[in-house]
């Protein structure tokens, strides 16, 4: 299957390009300047997707393009909504015109974090900041486009690529004995490599089967839950075991680490619907995080 994945060379785009051949898919990334969702031009988006695969067009689309700078979004609301909401709608309308299935990547930030239990897909949304509000508007735009689409909400993404929490922790540990990490926010750490597999599986199911249950909103995260401090401790333990950098973790509160945008205290997502309907269940985050940590340490890629 020929899959066009939108976005620059970020975590999911690069993970899909790496994992695609293993799943017998030809993955092509389309991002700026060929595809710029900030412009808000439906025809330009449609033309860029049509031009993929040497003009043959894709068999399926995964929309990974997003303004993901959560704090910066608070002062870049117009740009965040242009990409995350209007741009997502443009991609969805293009997919509908091309008559190809679409998987759109969304986020845990569509929720307020006030719920005690993990969130299910039908829970009331309530984003706390611009980033979450723009992504929620993107979900609405994708579903309104009337195409063949599924939305995957994910959270706490890390990988061997781009900027992410695992890389940051390893880099900090090269110069510090103690690293302060927030311990009162909880979520489900997710490997972008595993998310790439999930996205490609879901989009293939939509292409091959007419069952309406395969469409709609799904949660897609690693199995298990943790605080950021828990994840940091796991990273340092796994790194130390193979001779990499490590540090002690000083557990702090959210109040001790103020940010421009509020973070949900509870980012845990219940992924039972994805497992029941698509047969997709990601591995325990500890295993996936160990694999990524090991890869980064052995390649020293966390230094760049």
Secondary structure as a PSIPRED ss2 file (coil, helix, strand):
# PSIPRED VFORMAT (PSIPRED V4.0)

   1 X C   1.000  0.000  0.000
   2 X E   0.000  0.000  1.000
   3 X E   0.000  0.000  1.000
   4 X E   0.000  0.000  1.000
   5 X E   0.000  0.000  1.000
   6 X E   0.000  0.000  1.000
   7 X C   1.000  0.000  0.000
   8 X C   1.000  0.000  0.000
   9 X C   1.000  0.000  0.000
  10 X C   1.000  0.000  0.000
  11 X H   0.000  1.000  0.000
  12 X H   0.000  1.000  0.000
  13 X H   0.000  1.000  0.000
  14 X H   0.000  1.000  0.000
  15 X H   0.000  1.000  0.000
  16 X H   0.000  1.000  0.000
  17 X H   0.000  1.000  0.000
  18 X H   0.000  1.000  0.000
  19 X H   0.000  1.000  0.000
  20 X H   0.000  1.000  0.000
  21 X H   0.000  1.000  0.000
  22 X H   0.000  1.000  0.000
  23 X H   0.000  1.000  0.000
  24 X C   1.000  0.000  0.000
  25 X C   1.000  0.000  0.000
  26 X E   0.000  0.000  1.000
  27 X E   0.000  0.000  1.000
  28 X E   0.000  0.000  1.000
  29 X E   0.000  0.000  1.000
  30 X E   0.000  0.000  1.000
  31 X C   1.000  0.000  0.000
  32 X C   1.000  0.000  0.000
  33 X C   1.000  0.000  0.000
  34 X C   1.000  0.000  0.000
  35 X C   1.000  0.000  0.000
  36 X C   1.000  0.000  0.000
  37 X H   0.000  1.000  0.000
  38 X H   0.000  1.000  0.000
  39 X H   0.000  1.000  0.000
  40 X C   1.000  0.000  0.000
  41 X C   1.000  0.000  0.000
  42 X H   0.000  1.000  0.000
  43 X H   0.000  1.000  0.000
  44 X H   0.000  1.000  0.000
  45 X H   0.000  1.000  0.000
  46 X H   0.000  1.000  0.000
  47 X H   0.000  1.000  0.000
  48 X H   0.000  1.000  0.000
  49 X H   0.000  1.000  0.000
  50 X H   0.000  1.000  0.000
  51 X C   1.000  0.000  0.000
  52 X C   1.000  0.000  0.000
  53 X C   1.000  0.000  0.000
  54 X C   1.000  0.000  0.000
  55 X C   1.000  0.000  0.000
  56 X C   1.000  0.000  0.000
  57 X C   1.000  0.000  0.000
  58 X C   1.000  0.000  0.000
  59 X C   1.000  0.000  0.000
  60 X E   0.000  0.000  1.000
  61 X E   0.000  0.000  1.000
  62 X E   0.000  0.000  1.000
  63 X E   0.000  0.000  1.000
  64 X C   1.000  0.000  0.000
  65 X C   1.000  0.000  0.000
  66 X C   1.000  0.000  0.000
  67 X C   1.000  0.000  0.000
  68 X C   1.000  0.000  0.000
  69 X C   1.000  0.000  0.000
  70 X C   1.000  0.000  0.000
  71 X C   1.000  0.000  0.000
  72 X H   0.000  1.000  0.000
  73 X H   0.000  1.000  0.000
  74 X H   0.000  1.000  0.000
  75 X C   1.000  0.000  0.000
  76 X C   1.000  0.000  0.000
  77 X H   0.000  1.000  0.000
  78 X H   0.000  1.000  0.000
  79 X H   0.000  1.000  0.000
  80 X H   0.000  1.000  0.000
  81 X H   0.000  1.000  0.000
  82 X H   0.000  1.000  0.000
  83 X H   0.000  1.000  0.000
  84 X H   0.000  1.000  0.000
  85 X H   0.000  1.000  0.000
  86 X H   0.000  1.000  0.000
  87 X H   0.000  1.000  0.000
  88 X H   0.000  1.000  0.000
  89 X H   0.000  1.000  0.000
  90 X H   0.000  1.000  0.000
  91 X H   0.000  1.000  0.000
  92 X H   0.000  1.000  0.000
  93 X H   0.000  1.000  0.000
  94 X H   0.000  1.000  0.000
  95 X H   0.000  1.000  0.000
  96 X H   0.000  1.000  0.000
  97 X H   0.000  1.000  0.000
  98 X H   0.000  1.000  0.000
  99 X C   1.000  0.000  0.000
 100 X C   1.000  0.000  0.000
 101 X E   0.000  0.000  1.000
 102 X E   0.000  0.000  1.000
 103 X E   0.000  0.000  1.000
 104 X E   0.000  0.000  1.000
 105 X E   0.000  0.000  1.000
 106 X E   0.000  0.000  1.000
 107 X E   0.000  0.000  1.000
 108 X H   0.000  1.000  0.000
 109 X H   0.000  1.000  0.000
 110 X H   0.000  1.000  0.000
 111 X C   1.000  0.000  0.000
 112 X C   1.000  0.000  0.000
 113 X C   1.000  0.000  0.000
 114 X C   1.000  0.000  0.000
 115 X C   1.000  0.000  0.000
 116 X C   1.000  0.000  0.000
 117 X C   1.000  0.000  0.000
 118 X C   1.000  0.000  0.000
 119 X E   0.000  0.000  1.000
 120 X C   1.000  0.000  0.000
 121 X C   1.000  0.000  0.000
 122 X C   1.000  0.000  0.000
 123 X C   1.000  0.000  0.000
 124 X C   1.000  0.000  0.000
 125 X C   1.000  0.000  0.000
 126 X C   1.000  0.000  0.000
 127 X C   1.000  0.000  0.000
 128 X C   1.000  0.000  0.000
 129 X C   1.000  0.000  0.000
 130 X H   0.000  1.000  0.000
 131 X H   0.000  1.000  0.000
 132 X H   0.000  1.000  0.000
 133 X H   0.000  1.000  0.000
 134 X H   0.000  1.000  0.000
 135 X H   0.000  1.000  0.000
 136 X H   0.000  1.000  0.000
 137 X H   0.000  1.000  0.000
 138 X H   0.000  1.000  0.000
 139 X H   0.000  1.000  0.000
 140 X H   0.000  1.000  0.000
 141 X H   0.000  1.000  0.000
 142 X H   0.000  1.000  0.000
 143 X H   0.000  1.000  0.000
 144 X H   0.000  1.000  0.000
 145 X C   1.000  0.000  0.000
 146 X C   1.000  0.000  0.000
 147 X C   1.000  0.000  0.000
 148 X C   1.000  0.000  0.000
 149 X E   0.000  0.000  1.000
 150 X E   0.000  0.000  1.000
 151 X E   0.000  0.000  1.000
 152 X E   0.000  0.000  1.000
 153 X E   0.000  0.000  1.000
 154 X E   0.000  0.000  1.000
 155 X C   1.000  0.000  0.000
 156 X C   1.000  0.000  0.000
 157 X E   0.000  0.000  1.000
 158 X E   0.000  0.000  1.000
 159 X C   1.000  0.000  0.000
 160 X C   1.000  0.000  0.000
 161 X C   1.000  0.000  0.000
 162 X C   1.000  0.000  0.000
 163 X C   1.000  0.000  0.000
 164 X C   1.000  0.000  0.000
 165 X H   0.000  1.000  0.000
 166 X H   0.000  1.000  0.000
 167 X H   0.000  1.000  0.000
 168 X H   0.000  1.000  0.000
 169 X H   0.000  1.000  0.000
 170 X H   0.000  1.000  0.000
 171 X H   0.000  1.000  0.000
 172 X H   0.000  1.000  0.000
 173 X H   0.000  1.000  0.000
 174 X C   1.000  0.000  0.000
 175 X C   1.000  0.000  0.000
 176 X C   1.000  0.000  0.000
 177 X C   1.000  0.000  0.000
 178 X E   0.000  0.000  1.000
 179 X E   0.000  0.000  1.000
 180 X E   0.000  0.000  1.000
 181 X E   0.000  0.000  1.000
 182 X E   0.000  0.000  1.000
 183 X C   1.000  0.000  0.000
 184 X C   1.000  0.000  0.000
 185 X C   1.000  0.000  0.000
 186 X E   0.000  0.000  1.000
 187 X E   0.000  0.000  1.000
 188 X C   1.000  0.000  0.000
 189 X C   1.000  0.000  0.000
 190 X E   0.000  0.000  1.000
 191 X E   0.000  0.000  1.000
 192 X H   0.000  1.000  0.000
 193 X H   0.000  1.000  0.000
 194 X H   0.000  1.000  0.000
 195 X H   0.000  1.000  0.000
 196 X H   0.000  1.000  0.000
 197 X H   0.000  1.000  0.000
 198 X H   0.000  1.000  0.000
 199 X H   0.000  1.000  0.000
 200 X H   0.000  1.000  0.000
 201 X H   0.000  1.000  0.000
 202 X H   0.000  1.000  0.000
 203 X H   0.000  1.000  0.000
 204 X H   0.000  1.000  0.000
 205 X H   0.000  1.000  0.000
 206 X H   0.000  1.000  0.000
 207 X H   0.000  1.000  0.000
 208 X H   0.000  1.000  0.000
 209 X C   1.000  0.000  0.000
 210 X C   1.000  0.000  0.000
 211 X C   1.000  0.000  0.000
 212 X H   0.000  1.000  0.000
 213 X H   0.000  1.000  0.000
 214 X H   0.000  1.000  0.000
 215 X C   1.000  0.000  0.000
 216 X E   0.000  0.000  1.000
 217 X E   0.000  0.000  1.000
 218 X E   0.000  0.000  1.000
 219 X E   0.000  0.000  1.000
 220 X C   1.000  0.000  0.000
 221 X C   1.000  0.000  0.000
 222 X C   1.000  0.000  0.000
 223 X E   0.000  0.000  1.000
 224 X C   1.000  0.000  0.000
 225 X C   1.000  0.000  0.000
 226 X E   0.000  0.000  1.000
 227 X E   0.000  0.000  1.000
 228 X H   0.000  1.000  0.000
 229 X H   0.000  1.000  0.000
 230 X H   0.000  1.000  0.000
 231 X H   0.000  1.000  0.000
 232 X H   0.000  1.000  0.000
 233 X H   0.000  1.000  0.000
 234 X H   0.000  1.000  0.000
 235 X H   0.000  1.000  0.000
 236 X H   0.000  1.000  0.000
 237 X H   0.000  1.000  0.000
 238 X H   0.000  1.000  0.000
 239 X H   0.000  1.000  0.000
 240 X H   0.000  1.000  0.000
 241 X H   0.000  1.000  0.000
 242 X C   1.000  0.000  0.000
 243 X C   1.000  0.000  0.000
 244 X C   1.000  0.000  0.000
 245 X C   1.000  0.000  0.000
 246 X C   1.000  0.000  0.000
 247 X C   1.000  0.000  0.000
 248 X E   0.000  0.000  1.000
 249 X E   0.000  0.000  1.000
 250 X E   0.000  0.000  1.000
 251 X E   0.000  0.000  1.000
 252 X E   0.000  0.000  1.000
 253 X C   1.000  0.000  0.000
 254 X H   0.000  1.000  0.000
 255 X H   0.000  1.000  0.000
 256 X H   0.000  1.000  0.000
 257 X C   1.000  0.000  0.000
 258 X C   1.000  0.000  0.000
 259 X C   1.000  0.000  0.000
 260 X C   1.000  0.000  0.000
 261 X C   1.000  0.000  0.000
 262 X C   1.000  0.000  0.000
 263 X C   1.000  0.000  0.000
 264 X C   1.000  0.000  0.000
 265 X C   1.000  0.000  0.000
 266 X E   0.000  0.000  1.000
 267 X C   1.000  0.000  0.000
 268 X C   1.000  0.000  0.000
 269 X E   0.000  0.000  1.000
 270 X C   1.000  0.000  0.000
 271 X C   1.000  0.000  0.000
 272 X H   0.000  1.000  0.000
 273 X H   0.000  1.000  0.000
 274 X H   0.000  1.000  0.000
 275 X H   0.000  1.000  0.000
 276 X H   0.000  1.000  0.000
 277 X H   0.000  1.000  0.000
 278 X H   0.000  1.000  0.000
 279 X C   1.000  0.000  0.000
 280 X C   1.000  0.000  0.000
 281 X C   1.000  0.000  0.000
 282 X C   1.000  0.000  0.000
 283 X C   1.000  0.000  0.000
 284 X E   0.000  0.000  1.000
 285 X H   0.000  1.000  0.000
 286 X H   0.000  1.000  0.000
 287 X H   0.000  1.000  0.000
 288 X H   0.000  1.000  0.000
 289 X H   0.000  1.000  0.000
 290 X H   0.000  1.000  0.000
 291 X H   0.000  1.000  0.000
 292 X H   0.000  1.000  0.000
 293 X H   0.000  1.000  0.000
 294 X H   0.000  1.000  0.000
 295 X H   0.000  1.000  0.000
 296 X H   0.000  1.000  0.000
 297 X H   0.000  1.000  0.000
 298 X H   0.000  1.000  0.000
 299 X H   0.000  1.000  0.000
 300 X C   1.000  0.000  0.000
 301 X H   0.000  1.000  0.000
 302 X H   0.000  1.000  0.000
 303 X H   0.000  1.000  0.000
 304 X C   1.000  0.000  0.000
